[in-house]
Amino acid sequence: MEAETLENSHALQILLVDDSRSTRENALDLLDQHQYQMQVAENGFDALCKLVAQPPDIVFMDSAMPELDGYASCALITASPAYAHIPVVIMSSNDSPLERARAALAGAQRLIGKPFRKRDLLDALEALVPALEVSEEAAHAHCADH
């Protein structure tokens, strides 16, 4: 049903930012069957360049990266009037109250623990990307018509 939902709307644009190749590959594998348009970045600087060049519908960002970490990158995104509407999900191996507070103060809409499961990613997408809710309603209407 979720793949059908995306066929009835534009492909969801996701920017995945993590300095770990295995984490990026894991997330890509988990989301691959849903036909999302995936961009990947290895650090915060790369993420900001990609975000400006092609703004995504949502960003999944590692908290701890060299040079420009996820919290600083998130704060820059959410402080910009041009990009503040893009939800940012921080991914952290430390799922403590302090990490949740840091994520919230940086402007992230959600923090998910690492290692994450497919359901963690899909829950964040469903909760934070309004287009998914609209397209789900359209898919249900489409199914009811046939």
N, C-alpha and C positions, 0 to 999 in steps of 0.2 A: 504494500500500500504506500509506503514512504517513497519508493522509487516512482510510482505512478504520480504521486503528489508533485514531484519535481518535474515530471514530464508535462504537467499541466501549467507550469509557471516557468519563469526564467530560472536558470541554474543558480543555485545559491553560491555566492562567492565567499570562500573561507581563506583567511590568511593564518597560517600555522607557523609559529615562531618558536624555535627551540634549537639550542646549540648541539643537542645530541642527535646524531643521525638516526640511531635506533628508535628514539622517541618519535621523530618525524615519520619514519617509515611505519611504525606501529599505528600512529594516528591515520596515516594515509591508507593503510590496509583496512583499518576499522571503518573508515568512511567511504572507501572506494566504491562499494556496491551501491551507494546512494547517488552517484552521478553528480556530486558537487564539483564546482570549479575550485580547485585547490591551488593556492600559491604557498610556497614555503620560503622561510627566511631563517638564517642561522644566528642572527643577533638583532638587537634592537635597532641599530642603525640601518641594517638591510631592510628590516620590517617597515621602518618609517619611509624609506625610499619607495618600497613597493606599495605601501598604503597610499602615498601621494599619487603615484603613477596610475594605479588602478584600485580605487577604494573598494574594500570588501564589504560584505554584509555583516561579518563578525570576525573577531580576531581571537585566536587561542594563543596565549603567550606564556612561555616559561618564565618563572619568577627569577631564577638565578642564571644569568648569562654574563660572559665577560664583556667589558667595555660599557655597554648600556643595558642594564638589567630590565626585567619585565616590569617592575614597578615604575621605574623612571620613564620607560617607553609608554606605558599605560597613561601615566600622568600627562605626558606630552600630547598624546592622542586626545584624551578627554578634555584637556584645556583648550584645544583648538576648536573654535566655532565651526570650522569646515568639517571636522571629523568627530566631534563630540557625540554625535548620534550613533556612531558605530559601537556596538557592544564589545567589551573586552573581557575575556575570561582568562584569569591567571591560573596557570598550572604549577603546582608546587608539591615537592616530595614531603614538605612539612605542612601538614594540614592542622595547624594549631590555631587557637584563638588569636594569637599575635599575628600570624600570617594572614588570617582573615581580615583583621583590622588594617594591616598594611595594604592589602588588596583594595579594601573599601576606600581607604584614604587616597589611594592612587587613582580612584575612579572606576575600578573594575566592577562589573555587575555580578561577578561570581568567581569563586575560587574552587577548583577541582583538584583533588589529590592525585599524585602520581605514585605508582603507576595507575593510570586511569583505565576504565572499562569503556566499551562501546556505549553502554547505556549512559555513562557520565557525559560523554560528548553529545549524544542525541538529546538528552534532557536539557542541556545548556542551549542547544540549537532551538528546540521547541519552545523553551521559556523566553529566549531573548531575541528571536528573529520574527517580527510580526508577519513577514511574508509567508512563513511556514503555516501560521494559523489561517491566513486567508486562503492559501493554496490547499490546505486540508479541507476547508469548507467547500471549495470549488471541486475538489476531487470527490467528496461525498455527494455533492449535487450532480456531478457527472455520472457517478455510479447509479444514483437513483433514477436518472433519466434513461438508463439503458437496462 
